[in-house]
């Protein structure tokens, strides 16, 4: 059995036009730790193009600072509010362009997949996700705002599912 011992820096993104959460984790073997996290907020009074540029530019700055090589990003949930889903899709696009320019390997995950990977059930509540992010990353506090915890959860999900794929390829 091959054990991954090199460190991999992974970025997670919880996209939103008003608030885009981002988180950076470092994975070494089966252990993970948070390096940084934050939230990009854009004013609702701003025009959409300017807001998307802010998201793109700030995500690019985080990528330049922490040098992730992979990205886990939440896919769009099309609930009852299609206007919100459209804005989220635009924010995802801005973040994905920043990732593409930096040549990050990208994994896109549904909210259900992220909850399953972090909590063990795809129907977990937000507070359960926040708690497990705190536990899995060995934090002494819950990341806030919740967009940060969701971004860290996306990074954890990416790491977990990537590891499963590697194990599958090795035939273990």
N, C-alpha and C positions, 0 to 999 in steps of 0.2 A: 504494500500500500504506500503510495506517495503522499507525503504530508507537505502541504504548502507552508513554507517557512518564510517566504519573502513577504515584505510588507506591501500591501496594496492600498492606495488611497482612493476612496470612493466618495462621490458626491451624490446627495439625494436632493430632489426638488419636489416641493408641494406647490404646484403652480396656481396662480390666481392673479387677476388683474389688479385688484386692490392690495393683496398681500401674497407674495411669493416667498415661501419658506425655503431655506437652503440649509443643508447640513453636510459636514465633512467627517467621515470616519476613516480610521486606519484599521485594516484587518491584517493580522499576522497569525497564520495557522487558524485555529478556531476562535481566537480571541479578537475582540473588536473594542475600539475606544473612540470616543468623540474627540475630534481635533478642534472643531469650531462649528458654530451654527448662527443663523440670523434670519431676519425677515426683511424683505424689500417691500416697502409700502409706497404706493403711488396715490396721489390725491384724486378723488373722484371728480374734482373740478378741472383736471387736466385733460387735454385731448388724448385720444387713444394712442396715436402714433408716438407721442412724447412719453406716455406711460410705458409702452412696449420698449422704447429705446432705453429707458431707465432700467427696466428689468434686464434687458440684454447686456447693457454696460456693467451693471453691478454683478451679474452672474459671471461675466468675463473677468472682472476684477478678482472675484473669489477664486476662479480657476487659476488665474495667474499667481495668486498668492499661495495656494495650497497644492497645486499641481496634481489634482486627481487624474486618474487614467480611465476611470469608468464612472458612469452615471446611472442612477436609478431614478426614474421620474414617474409620477403618478399619471395614469391616463385619465381621460375625461369621463366623468360620471354624468350621463344624460338623464337626470331626474326630471322633475316637473318643470324646471326653469331653464328653458332653452337659451334665453338671453345670457344667463350666468355661464352656461356651458360654452357658449361662443366666446365670451371674454376669457374663460379659463383656457380654451383652445388657443387663443391668440397669445396668452402669456406663456403657454407651453411652447409655442412656436418660437418666441423670442429666446427662451432658455435653450431650446434644441439647436438653434442657430449658433448660439455661443458655444455649446458643446461640440458641434460639428466643426466649427472654425478651429477649436483646440484639439480636434481628433480624438475625442473621448469615445469609448465604446459605450453605447447606450442600451439600457434595458427599460422597457415601458411596462408598467404593472398596474392592474386595476386596484381600486381601493380594497376589494375583497382579497386579492392575492397578497397585498401588503399586510393586511390584518392577519391573514393565515400564517404568513412567514414570521411575524413578530409575536403574535399572541397565541396562535395555534387554532384560531377559529376565524373564519371570514366574516363573522357577524359581530365581532368585538366592538365594544363601545369605545368612544374617543378616550375616555379616562383610562381604560385598560391598555390601549396602545401607548399612551403617555407613560404609564407605570412600567410597562415592559421595556420601552426604550431606555428609561432610567436604569432599570436593572441590567439589561443586556450590555449597556455601555459603561456600567459601573459609576454612574453619576450620583452625586450627593443631593441632587435636586431634579425636579421635573423641568425639562426644557420649555420655555415659554417665549413667545406665545405658542399656541398649539400648532401653528403652521411649521414651527421649527421641529417639534416632536414628530410631526408627520413627514417632514423632509428626512430626518434621521431614520425614521421607519422605512422610507423608500430605499435609503442606502443599505440598511440592514437586510431588507428583502432582496435587493440585488445581490449582495454578498452571499446570502443563503442559497438563492436559486442558482447562482453561478457555481457555487460549491457542489450542489446537487448534480449539476450538469457535468462537472469534472469527474465526480465519483462515478457517474453513469458511463462516461467515456472510458474510464479505467477498468470497468467491469466489476466493480466492488459491490 
